[in-house]
């Protein structure tokens, strides 16, 4: 497929949405992005698996990295795209192919930018952290994404969302005694015993934390309950999977310790965790960007790859078109005026 970088940014977003790229199956879209960027003489383009990197090398005083993932959640009868007035519908329209379209237009148009630029289009953001393409490159080739400031073009409603919260998944195992259901008094039903875990979750009071003027809201929720052996067997195990979204003033170890303390007395296993990122708004480039957008920064509640840049000591923000509350929905859509506004704001910030 051909991506026309001379087309307007909304047409480019539409073209991106129309190429299916569910996590793990991004090759076709990565091929198209690479093919579109290769002819641009002002960019050095590299391919690393299904990650496409493009950079300027103009010896500017600062380097800005812009990052966007190419993958989407599974399609829900919402590809190809459709347009209804100012709203563009389709899987990935909000999260985050409209942001990718803005990045592609910037890569094509900014032949003489104010700062050196690195563009990273990557795979596997919507699934387990171990497969994340940006994370893989950051671990194996950190120099490839080194910069003074990072902008992750995740949906933020075209305002600056600072930092991000961390996310942790854990299993809480409740045990019982297996028995025949005809003689249930001889056993202990582990599913019934899980009621106490659910009570703890219902009564849990999450923190609200303000950092650099941005309020982060934590949350601890059950996301899966699994138990049962057969239709006539009292289950001796029930596993409740919980998700903890934690403010960036907690590190990974502190978040894990907190979850273990909440479920004290139960077997708790941490199965997946990714740390958050502090706002970092004091960095000169971050302050310059906030001024350029004219927006008042707010906290990013969801986890984003801003956290990966934070691990490398690179301050970053989220800034992209789309309402994050619409991400992953069957009727996912983006207001095309936000796509245009994000392109305008980033061009103003990055142009000489």
C-alpha positions in Angstrom: 0.0 0.0 0.0 1.1 3.6 -0.7 1.0 6.4 1.8 0.9 9.9 0.1 2.8 12.3 2.4 1.7 15.2 0.2 -2.0 14.5 1.1 -3.5 16.5 3.9 -3.1 15.1 7.4 -6.8 13.9 7.7 -6.5 12.0 4.4 -3.3 10.4 5.7 -5.0 9.4 9.0 -7.8 7.8 7.0 -5.3 5.8 4.9 -3.5 4.6 8.1 -6.8 3.5 9.7 -7.7 1.5 6.6 -4.6 -0.7 7.0 -5.3 -3.4 9.7 -2.5 -3.5 12.2 -3.6 -5.5 15.2 -0.7 -6.0 17.7 1.7 -8.5 16.3 0.6 -8.0 12.7 2.0 -4.6 12.0 4.4 -5.5 9.1 2.2 -4.2 6.3 1.8 -0.8 7.9 5.4 -0.7 9.0 6.4 -1.4 5.4 4.2 1.4 4.1 5.7 3.9 6.6 9.2 2.9 5.8 8.6 3.1 2.0 7.0 6.6 2.4 9.9 8.0 4.5 12.9 6.5 2.6 12.9 9.0 -0.3 13.1 12.0 2.1 16.7 13.3 1.7 16.7 15.1 5.0 16.0 12.0 7.0 18.1 9.0 7.9 15.7 6.0 8.0 16.3 2.7 9.7 14.2 -0.4 10.2 14.4 -2.6 13.3 11.9 -5.4 13.1 8.6 -3.6 12.8 10.0 -0.4 14.2 10.7 2.4 11.8 13.1 5.2 13.0 13.7 8.4 11.0 16.0 11.2 12.2 17.6 14.5 11.2 21.3 15.1 11.9 21.7 18.9 11.6 23.9 19.4 14.7 21.1 21.4 16.5 21.6 22.2 20.2 18.7 19.9 21.2 17.0 16.8 19.9 13.3 16.1 20.2 11.9 12.5 19.8 8.3 12.0 18.7 6.9 8.5 19.2 3.8 6.7 18.0 2.7 3.1 18.0 1.4 1.5 14.8 -0.7 -1.3 16.4 -4.3 -1.4 17.5 -6.5 -3.6 19.6 -8.5 -6.3 17.8 -10.8 -4.9 15.1 -14.5 -4.7 16.1 -16.2 -4.4 12.6 -14.7 -0.9 12.5 -12.2 -1.1 9.6 -12.3 0.4 7.0 -12.9 3.9 8.3 -16.0 6.0 7.8 -16.5 9.8 8.1 -19.5 11.6 9.7 -19.0 15.3 9.5 -16.0 16.2 11.6 -15.8 12.8 13.1 -13.5 10.0 11.6 -14.5 6.5 12.8 -12.4 3.4 12.8 -10.2 1.1 14.8 -7.1 3.1 15.8 -8.6 6.4 14.7 -8.1 7.8 18.2 -5.5 5.4 19.5 -3.4 6.3 17.7 -3.2 6.4 13.9 -4.3 10.1 13.8 -1.2 10.8 15.9 0.9 8.7 13.6 -0.5 10.8 10.6 0.6 14.0 12.3 4.1 12.5 12.9 4.4 11.5 9.2 3.4 15.0 8.0 5.9 16.6 10.4 8.6 14.2 9.2 7.9 15.2 5.6 7.5 18.9 6.1 10.2 19.8 8.6 13.3 19.8 6.4 15.0 22.5 8.4 13.6 22.2 12.0 14.5 24.2 15.0 15.7 21.1 16.8 17.1 17.8 15.6 14.2 15.3 15.4 13.8 11.6 15.8 10.6 9.9 14.8 9.8 6.4 16.1 7.0 4.4 14.7 6.8 1.1 16.7 4.8 -2.1 17.2 3.2 -4.1 20.0 2.2 -1.2 22.4 -1.3 -2.6 23.1 -0.1 -5.9 24.5 2.3 -7.2 27.2 5.1 -4.8 27.9 7.8 -7.4 27.1 6.9 -7.2 23.4 6.7 -3.4 23.1 8.9 -2.3 20.1 9.9 1.0 21.6 11.0 -0.8 24.8 13.0 -3.3 22.8 14.9 -0.6 20.9 15.4 1.4 24.1 17.0 -1.7 25.8 19.1 -2.8 22.9 20.0 0.6 21.3 19.3 3.4 23.7 21.3 5.8 21.6 18.7 5.5 18.8 16.1 7.2 20.9 18.3 9.5 23.0 16.9 13.0 23.1 16.4 16.1 25.4 12.7 15.9 25.3 10.1 13.3 24.2 6.6 13.8 22.8 4.4 10.7 22.6 1.5 11.4 20.3 -1.0 9.4 22.2 -4.6 10.8 22.2 -4.8 13.6 24.7 -7.6 15.8 23.2 -4.9 18.1 21.7 -3.8 19.3 25.1 -0.6 18.4 27.0 -0.9 15.4 29.3 2.1 15.3 31.6 3.8 12.1 32.7 1.7 9.0 33.2 0.6 6.6 35.8 2.1 3.2 36.3 0.2 0.0 35.8 0.5 -3.4 37.6 -1.4 -6.7 37.2 -1.4 -9.2 40.0 -3.1 -12.4 40.9 -4.7 -13.0 44.3 -5.2 -16.7 45.0 -7.9 -17.9 47.3 -7.7 -21.6 48.4 -10.4 -24.0 49.6 -10.9 -27.7 50.0 -12.1 -29.8 47.0 -15.1 -32.0 47.5 -18.1 -33.5 45.7 -21.0 -31.0 45.5 -23.3 -33.7 46.8 -21.3 -33.6 50.0 -20.3 -29.9 50.0 -20.0 -29.9 53.8 -16.8 -31.9 53.5 -15.1 -29.1 51.5 -14.5 -25.4 51.3 -15.7 -23.5 48.2 -12.8 -21.3 47.1 -15.0 -19.2 44.8 -17.2 -18.4 47.8 -14.2 -17.5 49.8 -13.1 -15.0 47.1 -16.0 -12.8 48.4 -13.5 -11.4 50.9 -11.1 -10.3 48.2 -14.0 -8.6 46.3 -15.0 -6.9 49.6 -11.5 -5.5 50.0 -11.7 -4.1 46.5 -15.1 -2.6 46.9 -14.0 -0.8 50.1 -10.6 0.3 48.8 -10.1 4.1 48.8 -7.7 5.1 46.0 -5.3 8.1 46.5 -5.4 11.3 44.6 -1.9 12.8 44.2 -1.0 16.3 42.9 2.5 16.6 41.3 3.6 19.8 39.4 0.0 21.0 39.5 -1.3 17.8 37.9 -3.7 15.5 39.8 -3.2 11.8 39.4 -6.0 9.4 40.5 -5.1 5.8 41.5 -7.3 2.8 41.1 -7.3 -0.9 42.2 -9.8 -3.1 40.4 -10.6 -6.7 39.7 -10.4 -7.5 36.0 -10.8 -11.3 36.0 -12.1 -14.0 38.3 -11.2 -17.7 37.5 -12.2 -20.8 39.3 -13.9 -24.1 39.0 -13.1 -27.7 38.3 -16.2 -29.5 37.0 -20.0 -29.2 37.3 -20.0 -31.5 40.4 -16.8 -30.5 42.2 -16.4 -27.9 44.9 -13.4 -25.8 43.7 -10.3 -25.6 45.8 -8.8 -22.6 44.1 -10.1 -19.2 42.8 -7.8 -16.6 41.3 -8.7 -12.9 41.2 -6.7 -10.8 38.8 -6.4 -7.2 39.8 -5.1 -4.1 38.0 -3.4 -1.3 40.0 -3.0 2.1 38.3 -0.6 4.0 40.5 0.6 7.6 40.6 4.2 8.3 39.4 5.4 9.2 42.9 5.4 5.4 43.6 8.1 3.3 41.9 7.5 -0.3 40.8 8.7 -1.9 44.1 6.5 0.5 46.2 3.4 -0.3 44.0 4.0 -4.0 44.4 4.5 -3.7 48.1 1.2 -1.7 48.4 -0.8 -4.4 46.5 0.7 -7.1 48.7 -0.2 -5.2 51.9 -3.8 -4.6 50.7 -4.2 -8.4 50.2 -2.2 -9.4 53.3 -2.7 -13.1 54.1 -3.3 -14.1 50.5 -0.9 -15.5 47.9 -0.2 -12.5 45.6 1.9 -12.8 42.4 2.9 -9.8 40.4 2.4 -10.9 36.7 3.1 -7.6 34.8 4.2 -4.1 35.8 5.3 -0.9 34.1 6.4 2.1 36.1 5.0 5.6 35.6 6.6 8.9 34.7 6.8 12.1 36.7 5.5 15.2 34.8 9.0 16.6 34.1 7.5 20.0 33.2 10.5 21.8 34.6 12.7 20.7 31.7 13.4 23.7 29.3 12.1 22.0 26.2 9.0 20.9 28.1 8.3 24.4 29.3 8.8 25.7 25.8 6.4 23.2 24.4 3.7 24.0 26.9 4.0 27.6 26.1 3.8 26.9 22.4 0.6 24.8 22.7 -1.1 27.4 25.0 -2.7 24.6 27.0 -2.7 23.9 30.8 -1.1 20.6 31.4 -3.1 17.8 33.1 -2.2 14.4 34.4 -2.1 11.4 32.2 -4.2 8.7 33.9 -3.4 5.8 31.6 0.1 4.3 31.1 2.0 5.4 28.0 5.5 5.1 26.7 6.4 8.4 28.2 7.5 6.1 31.0 10.0 4.4 28.8 11.6 7.7 28.1 11.6 8.6 31.8 13.6 5.4 32.5 16.2 6.8 30.1 16.3 10.2 31.9 14.3 11.9 29.1 11.4 14.1 30.2 8.3 13.7 28.1 4.6 14.5 27.6 1.7 13.1 25.7 0.2 15.3 23.0 -2.0 14.0 20.2 -5.5 14.2 18.7 -8.4 12.2 20.1 -10.3 11.7 23.3 -8.5 8.9 25.3 -11.9 7.9 26.7 -12.8 6.7 23.2 -9.8 4.4 22.8 -10.6 0.7 22.2 -14.3 1.3 21.8 -16.3 -0.2 19.0 -17.4 3.3 18.0 -13.8 4.7 18.4 -13.5 8.0 16.5 -11.5 11.2 16.4 -12.5 14.8 15.7 -10.5 15.7 12.6 -10.2 19.3 13.8 -8.0 18.0 16.6 -5.7 16.3 14.0 -5.3 19.6 12.2 -4.7 21.5 15.5 -2.0 19.0 16.6 -0.2 19.3 13.3 -0.4 23.2 13.6 0.9 23.3 17.2 3.8 20.9 16.6 4.8 22.7 13.4 4.8 26.0 15.3 7.0 24.5 18.1 9.4 22.7 15.8 9.8 25.2 13.0 12.7 27.6 12.8 
